[in-house]
Amino acid sequence: MSKPRMSKPGSSQFERRWWILVVIGLAQLMVVLDATVVNVALPSAQRALHFSNDNRQWVVTAYALAFGSLLLLGGRIGDLFGRKWTFIGGLIGFSIASGVGGAAGSFAMLVGARAAQGAFGAVLAPSALALLTTTFENIDERRKAFGVFGAISGAGAAFGLLVGGVLTQVFSWRLTLFVNLAIALPAALAALLLLVNARRGERPALDLPGTAAVSLGLFALVYGFSNAETHSWSDPTTIIMLIVSAALLGTFVALESRVRHPLLPLRILADRARGGSYLAVGIATAAMFGAFLFLTYFLQDTKGYTPIQTGLAFLPLPAVLVATAMTVQNVLLKRVGPRPLMTTGLLLGAGGMAWLAQLNPAAGYGLHVLPALLLLGVGIGSTSPPAMFTATYKVPPADAGVASAMVNTMQQASGAIGAAGLSTIFASAVSSYLHTHTPSPQLTSAAAVHGYTTAFWVAAAIFAAGAILIGSLVPSIKARPTTPKPTPAHRSPRPAPAQRAAQA
């Protein structure tokens, strides 16, 4: 009887894994795009729904509060109940909330929809990264997959500026929310067909005290920094929320060291390479807010760019970032390891910010803005993908969801801290400039540019400090291939113990 004909080993599984990467990439792109797309659309939404400038921040803050405070819980739910269903549920919930927001007829309805988006995003985002971690176990495939994922994460925000500008300026602000349905629903259908739900054989009880402490602590942290951005650091609400946050997060750490089944096992943070990678993600995110926030203001308010022109002006950054991320993950990571790549990337980011700090009201795009964007693209492309790769490297599958959620948590918390801190520095620099210079028709513009450049210098310092921390904290490691080396042709392989016994 002849043996059955065998297909190419693993070929169908190989194709399936890369289709899963496409689905995960679409989900990540939707989450990353949503932040900047909606920000661009805010002025149009404000005019349509007639809400005040004071209330406008809640369209952004409602999403940030729900997303940031529920990420670790969302990651652990995926670990306990299976990531296929948390991923699909997150996609469907996010799309429904987006549809409600797009159809909103009142400010309250829009804010409620944004909060629901954040809650479902907190389930979706860690599930996506955890699925990437558990799907690509081969180290070479894993590097390539994380290169794609890191490129999407870094470049999506810049693309969002262009997409938001086109949709808002040419069509309607409502399409910036409705567009999520066109991404989420096909991705959910594909995930239903491609993914296999892997549940833990033993399902430990959820750490409810830890969940409550960290969720409320992160809520207070994000709220405190958001309030500082819109009010002041001396505002009583800001002070109280930051104190409450520190107390709750301290309580969370104490609880996690004592409970049998912690929400976030502290061994995940104790690993130097993983902890340093989380730090690199947070530092890069906090500093990058300077580029997107204040460079957008400079191009639109000082140089008179339209939203579409601003989006087009940012395009070189994601183009260079994607090319750098793929080169770093596919070629350099296996040769030099993550530490020199992350350190070099952060130093390049510092250089890009320092270049932007030379801006003045008469500065041109080609000489003063474009080189900085190229430096930032190479810097972030060299930092984010290796950091995400290392942050989830060798994490036990049972903890992949919560380890992935820590990446998203660092991004969200650092984004809030970066936005609040740099905005405060900007406001102080503008106020000081106005009080120390003689009034003139150009004074307001000059003061704003002075505020931008001051914020850019601080962002450059954050990048540089991050490079020093990562260089000293992360150990020198290389992610080596998992495939065994072939036995040399001139030597026979050593027999296994059972074979040697049989030969004897």
Salt bridges, closest charged atoms under 4 A:
ASP34 OD2 - ARG114 NH1 2.63
ASP79 OD2 - ARG76 NH1 3.09
ASP79 OD1 - ARG83 NH2 2.59
ASP140 OD1 - ARG143 NH2 2.25
GLU141 OE1 - ARG17 NE 2.89
ASP399 OD1 - ARG76 NH2 3.43
ASP399 OD2 - ARG267 NH2 2.47
